[in-house]
Every structure is written in structure tokens, then in C-alpha cells.
Amino acid sequence: MTLDYLIVGQGLAGTALAAELLMRDRKFMVIDRFRMNSSSLVATGLINPVIARNLNMYWNADYFLPYAEKSFRQMEKRLGESFYTPLEMLRIFRSDEERGKLEERLEAHPNPYVGSFRTEVPAGIAAPRGAAPIRGVAYLETKTLLPAMRQYLRNAGILLEEPFDYGKLLCEGPLLQYGLWQAERIVFAEGPGVIENPWFPDLPFAFTKGELLTLEIEGGPQHTVISKGHNLVPAGDKRYKFGASYAWDYSDARPTPEARALLEERLRELLQLPYKIIGQEAGIRPTVRDRKPLLGSAGSDPRIALLNGLGSHGAIMAPALARDLIDYLENDKPLMKEVRVERKIKAHNG
Ligand SMILES: Cc1cc2nc3c(=O)[nH]c(=O)nc-3n(C[C@H](O)[C@H](O)[C@H](O)COP(=O)(O)OP(=O)(O)OC[C@H]3O[C@@H](n4cnc5c(N)ncnc54)[C@H](O)[C@@H]3O)c2cc1C
């Protein structure tokens, strides 16, 4: 059978591509080798249109957020599972000085996602200087979404559960050939696995390791994310996620005692309730040096494309970027210049 697409990878990027192609009635096959500790499965799953540090709007949040909500809601219907939960977020102030600075900044650059500062916070949260409420936040439970999409693809007979063998992709004919399959195009969405990809060598990645804790807390906030450098995210029942750490220097993708100690220290500054740690996970984020995604076609063959570089914001960006990439490949609709794979990238400075 001739396919419209082969997709390599079923993290958030590959899942968003699959959802977009299902909506457009395209014929495709997903190839994924599955890793328990893929960034997408480990992720906190926060969708947040605001940069918590300075209360600025996240880059293009107005563009990404509506399509993320629409797309994840459609996926919930198709997959018969619930994994998208809108939440309020409170960004706790560290000091009067910080509160004052943020107030001034918001006066100069108003942000519609930030509400009036307040002093009331949920019981059990230490916030003597008050907090800024943030709107438009949601929790995406990737540990429900990804397996549900996987099962859907499996049932439809369009999932190959194996590593992609780059040497087997033949590009000489009018159609791409991979084993028994022929396809018009292939999109690589392998996250950090892209380092083995011969069609996209030397991309400007600076992968970051992230770790988070899963907690049980009696009487914690049920519908509010608490943010103070790290995020405490209600994940249903008494379960919470707390994280995530950032490391640029690391030797493997395993959880570390150092990250656990740091996260616990930050948690104790924030939480006045007893808690129990029930899990610690680590993953590698596909972060790009300029903190923007990487989309587009391989210079040598326009049928070979890439959706990667989601960094620490995959949940808000993946659906709109999947749509934009398909529009680019099928209708020549230009991609935003900031995401094009061929752009010149300098190091991120701030
Ligand atoms: C601790 C932590 C917390 C995070 N919190 C958030 C958050 O709150 N909000 C947010 O938006 N983002 C968060 N992120 C970032 C988010 O997880 C990433 O942006 C996103 O998951 C990247 O998705 P991806 O599909 O590009 O890559 P991945 O998740 O790495 O998925 C790639 C997939 O491709 C498969 N693959 C790779 N190579 C091959 C191959 N050769 N053959 C077959 N299959 C292959 C892998 O097995 C995997 O399934 C967090 C990340 C971490 C680590």
C-alpha cells in the first residue's frame, strides 16, 4: 500500500502529527521504538502561556495555545480518554522587592494571562508576599495520552513497534521506500534520538536533562498549580508532580540523588503539609541552542522532513507545529522563520 506519510517517533511531536493526519484523513504509519523515559512520558505536562520567571508572555503563546486546547480536546474524543485539565496557576513571590519589580514590568508590558496580584493562596502553601494568578494553564497527562494514541494506532494496524533503521530508507524512486512500505513523505520526530539521523546531521541542539518527583499530599491544592521556580502540579487524587530540574552536564538519563535533594529542598520552602515521595523520573529534553523548535525539509530531499526541538514547551507547541509542518509540506505554506531548520542559530543568551 502507498502511504502519504511515514512518521518516526511517537512522543508528543509524533503524537501531534498522527492526530493532525488522522483529522485530515491521510494514510500513514508510525514507527516508534518506545522508551519508558522518553521526555514526553516523563514530562510534567504543564501547558503555560507565561514565563514564570518574569511574567512575560511565552513566545507566540497566543498562536500555540488555542490550537493546543482544540487539538488535545479532539484527541480526547477520538481516543475515549481524558488527559487535558485546565487549571489555575499561582506564581508565588519570593520577596517584596521581586513583587514590586514584577508589578512595574506588568505596567510597562501588560500580559492578558496574568491577573491581579493577591494574598490568598490555598491552605498549606507558604506565600507571605502573595502571588500572581496565571490564566490559560492546563495539565496534559502524557502518561494517559501517549499510551492511548499508541493503542489506537496499534488497533488500526498503523504502528511499527521497532527502532527505525535509517539504512533501509530508499529515496531514489518517485516514492520513498522503507521495507514493504512506500510513502510520499517521511517526518522524523525522534526527539533526542535525532542524533543518529543521517539526513539531519549537526543540528544545533543543546539537550537538557530534567528530573521530577511524584508525590502524595493529603489536603493539597486540587485545582491550582503552585509555581515558585519549580511547579507543584495536581495530577489527580492525592498525586502531585513537582519539578522540573535542569542540567546541561550529565553522564546518563537516570534519576540522581542530587536532583532529588534539590527538589525536596525547594518543595519544603513551598509546602507546609506532610508529603510522601512515590516516584522520581528523569528524561532528556530536545532543546535547541536558541530555544526554538526545528521544522522543515532536508536540503537534499524535500520529501524528508523534521519536527523536533520542542525543548521544555512541547505540550503547548506540538499541535500547532504539526499542523504548520503538514501545511508546509502539502501546500507550500511558509513556516515561521524562527522555526525553520535552515536558520542560522546563535547561542541563547538569557
Ligand atoms: C522532567 C521533564 C519535565 C518536562 N515538563 C514539561 C512540561 O511541563 N511542559 C512541556 O510542555 N514540556 C515539558 N517537558 C519537555 C517535553 O517533554 C518535550 O518538549 C517533549 O516531550 C519532546 O517530545 P518529542 O516527541 O520531540 O521527543 P521524545 O519525547 O523524546 O519522543 C521521541 C520518540 O521517538 C522515539 N524514537 C527516537 N528515535 C527513534 C528511532 N530511531 N526509531 C524509532 N523510534 C525512535 C523515542 O523512543 C520516543 O518515543 C519536560 C521534559 C522533562 C524531561
Ligand as a Chemical Component Dictionary entry (heavy atoms), coordinates in Angstrom:
data_LIG
# 
_chem_comp.id                   LIG 
_chem_comp.type                 NON-POLYMER 
_chem_comp.pdbx_formal_charge   0 
_chem_comp.three_letter_code    LIG 
# 
loop_
_chem_comp_atom.comp_id 
_chem_comp_atom.atom_id 
_chem_comp_atom.alt_atom_id 
_chem_comp_atom.type_symbol 
_chem_comp_atom.charge 
_chem_comp_atom.model_Cartn_x 
_chem_comp_atom.model_Cartn_y 
_chem_comp_atom.model_Cartn_z 
_chem_comp_atom.pdbx_ordinal 
LIG C1  C1  C 0 11.394 16.253 33.588 1  
LIG C2  C2  C 0 10.758 16.903 32.394 2  
LIG C3  C3  C 0 9.666  17.740 32.593 3  
LIG C4  C4  C 0 9.064  18.358 31.494 4  
LIG N1  N1  N 0 7.951  19.135 31.705 5  
LIG C5  C5  C 0 7.331  19.696 30.657 6  
LIG C6  C6  C 0 6.153  20.462 30.855 7  
LIG O1  O1  O 0 5.666  20.624 31.974 8  
LIG N2  N2  N 0 5.557  21.023 29.760 9  
LIG C7  C7  C 0 6.064  20.853 28.482 10 
LIG O2  O2  O 0 5.487  21.353 27.528 11 
LIG N3  N3  N 0 7.185  20.119 28.275 12 
LIG C8  C8  C 0 7.828  19.554 29.323 13 
LIG N4  N4  N 0 8.961  18.812 29.115 14 
LIG C9  C9  C 0 9.512  18.775 27.748 15 
LIG C10 C10 C 0 8.725  17.825 26.847 16 
LIG O3  O3  O 0 8.749  16.586 27.449 17 
LIG C11 C11 C 0 9.351  17.809 25.447 18 
LIG O4  O4  O 0 9.217  19.080 24.869 19 
LIG C12 C12 C 0 8.651  16.815 24.519 20 
LIG O5  O5  O 0 8.282  15.679 25.198 21 
LIG C13 C13 C 0 9.526  16.410 23.345 22 
LIG O6  O6  O 0 8.782  15.499 22.578 23 
LIG P1  P1  P 0 9.362  14.754 21.312 24 
LIG O7  O7  O 0 8.259  13.964 20.733 25 
LIG O8  O8  O 0 10.054 15.729 20.422 26 
LIG O9  O9  O 0 10.542 13.813 21.864 27 
LIG P2  P2  P 0 10.502 12.468 22.746 28 
LIG O10 O10 O 0 9.578  12.605 23.883 29 
LIG O11 O11 O 0 11.917 12.156 23.044 30 
LIG O12 O12 O 0 9.891  11.357 21.786 31 
LIG C14 C14 C 0 10.621 10.794 20.742 32 
LIG C15 C15 C 0 10.106 9.402  20.439 33 
LIG O13 O13 O 0 10.792 8.898  19.317 34 
LIG C16 C16 C 0 11.252 7.582  19.576 35 
LIG N5  N5  N 0 12.475 7.368  18.774 36 
LIG C17 C17 C 0 13.632 8.047  18.803 37 
LIG N6  N6  N 0 14.497 7.553  17.920 38 
LIG C18 C18 C 0 13.871 6.533  17.291 39 
LIG C19 C19 C 0 14.228 5.608  16.260 40 
LIG N7  N7  N 0 15.436 5.647  15.655 41 
LIG N8  N8  N 0 13.335 4.672  15.893 42 
LIG C20 C20 C 0 12.099 4.627  16.454 43 
LIG N9  N9  N 0 11.702 5.462  17.421 44 
LIG C21 C21 C 0 12.568 6.413  17.826 45 
LIG C22 C22 C 0 11.532 7.585  21.077 46 
LIG O14 O14 O 0 11.551 6.270  21.604 47 
LIG C23 C23 C 0 10.341 8.404  21.572 48 
LIG O15 O15 O 0 9.203  7.595  21.760 49 
LIG C24 C24 C 0 9.572  18.167 30.175 50 
LIG C25 C25 C 0 10.669 17.313 29.995 51 
LIG C26 C26 C 0 11.257 16.681 31.073 52 
LIG C27 C27 C 0 12.406 15.749 30.836 53 
# 
loop_
_chem_comp_bond.comp_id 
_chem_comp_bond.atom_id_1 
_chem_comp_bond.atom_id_2 
_chem_comp_bond.value_order 
_chem_comp_bond.pdbx_ordinal 
LIG C1  C2  SING 1  
LIG C2  C3  SING 2  
LIG C2  C26 DOUB 3  
LIG C3  C4  DOUB 4  
LIG C4  N1  SING 5  
LIG C4  C24 SING 6  
LIG N1  C5  DOUB 7  
LIG C5  C6  SING 8  
LIG C5  C8  SING 9  
LIG C6  O1  DOUB 10 
LIG C6  N2  SING 11 
LIG N2  C7  SING 12 
LIG C7  O2  DOUB 13 
LIG C7  N3  SING 14 
LIG N3  C8  DOUB 15 
LIG C8  N4  SING 16 
LIG N4  C9  SING 17 
LIG N4  C24 SING 18 
LIG C9  C10 SING 19 
LIG C10 O3  SING 20 
LIG C10 C11 SING 21 
LIG C11 O4  SING 22 
LIG C11 C12 SING 23 
LIG C12 O5  SING 24 
LIG C12 C13 SING 25 
LIG C13 O6  SING 26 
LIG O6  P1  SING 27 
LIG P1  O7  DOUB 28 
LIG P1  O8  SING 29 
LIG P1  O9  SING 30 
LIG O9  P2  SING 31 
LIG P2  O10 DOUB 32 
LIG P2  O11 SING 33 
LIG P2  O12 SING 34 
LIG O12 C14 SING 35 
LIG C14 C15 SING 36 
LIG C15 O13 SING 37 
LIG C15 C23 SING 38 
LIG O13 C16 SING 39 
LIG C16 N5  SING 40 
LIG C16 C22 SING 41 
LIG N5  C17 SING 42 
LIG N5  C21 SING 43 
LIG C17 N6  DOUB 44 
LIG N6  C18 SING 45 
LIG C18 C19 SING 46 
LIG C18 C21 DOUB 47 
LIG C19 N7  SING 48 
LIG C19 N8  DOUB 49 
LIG N8  C20 SING 50 
LIG C20 N9  DOUB 51 
LIG N9  C21 SING 52 
LIG C22 O14 SING 53 
LIG C22 C23 SING 54 
LIG C23 O15 SING 55 
LIG C24 C25 DOUB 56 
LIG C25 C26 SING 57 
LIG C26 C27 SING 58 
# 
